[in-house]
Amino acid sequence: MFEYGVKRALLSRNPMRAVERVKAVDKPPGIFTPEQLKKLLEAAHGDILPALAIQAFAPLGVGREDSCFRRAALLGVLLLIFAP
């Protein structure tokens, strides 16, 4: 995108050329335990809480043949997190 601006004389230089590239990490992502997730959501500020909850449960998906099991698992985790 910045190169496009340079070619069209909209920019004098590409500012991204000064940015060092990040090395890709070739390892599986970490997964929160229910207790870790509970602590994270409890500590989250109200504005960010919905986004964290969505990101935490997005991999569960819906519409797959095992969606009932996934929804039941999600409900269990939510009860663990928000139950008194």
C-alpha positions in Angstrom: 0.0 0.0 0.0 2.8 2.4 0.8 4.7 1.5 -2.3 1.6 2.4 -4.3 1.8 5.9 -2.7 5.5 6.2 -3.5 4.9 5.2 -7.1 2.1 7.7 -7.4 4.3 10.4 -5.8 1.9 10.7 -2.9 4.6 9.7 -0.5 8.3 10.5 -0.6 9.3 7.1 0.9 7.8 3.9 2.2 7.8 4.2 6.1 7.5 0.5 6.4 11.0 -0.1 5.1 12.3 1.1 8.5 10.3 -1.6 10.3 12.1 -4.8 11.2 10.4 -8.0 10.2 9.1 -10.3 13.0 10.3 -13.8 12.9 7.5 -16.4 12.7 7.3 -18.7 15.6 6.6 -22.3 14.6 4.9 -23.7 17.7 1.3 -24.4 18.6 -0.6 -21.6 20.3 -1.1 -21.7 24.1 -4.5 -22.6 25.3 -6.0 -21.2 28.6 -7.2 -23.6 31.2 -10.7 -22.8 32.4 -9.2 -21.4 35.6 -6.8 -19.1 33.7 -9.6 -17.9 31.5 -11.8 -17.2 34.6 -9.0 -15.1 36.1 -8.5 -13.2 32.8 -12.1 -12.4 32.3 -12.6 -11.4 36.0 -9.6 -9.0 35.7 -10.7 -7.5 32.4 -12.0 -4.0 32.2 -15.7 -3.8 31.2 -14.9 -2.3 27.8 -12.7 -5.1 26.7 -14.6 -8.0 28.4 -16.9 -8.7 25.5 -14.0 -8.8 23.0 -12.0 -11.2 25.2 -15.0 -13.5 25.7 -15.7 -13.6 21.9 -12.0 -14.3 21.2 -11.8 -17.0 23.9 -14.8 -18.9 22.6 -14.5 -18.2 18.8 -12.6 -21.4 18.1 -15.6 -23.4 19.4 -17.5 -22.5 16.3 -21.1 -23.4 15.5 -22.8 -25.3 12.7 -20.6 -28.3 12.9 -21.9 -31.8 13.6 -20.6 -31.6 17.2 -21.9 -28.0 17.8 -24.3 -29.3 20.5 -21.3 -30.7 22.4 -19.3 -27.4 21.9 -22.2 -25.3 23.1 -22.6 -27.5 26.2 -18.8 -27.1 26.8 -19.1 -23.3 26.4 -22.0 -23.2 28.8 -20.0 -25.1 31.3 -17.1 -22.8 31.1 -19.3 -19.7 31.3 -21.0 -21.1 34.4 -17.6 -21.8 35.9 -16.5 -18.2 35.2 -19.6 -16.3 36.2 -21.2 -18.5 38.9 -21.0 -17.1 42.4 
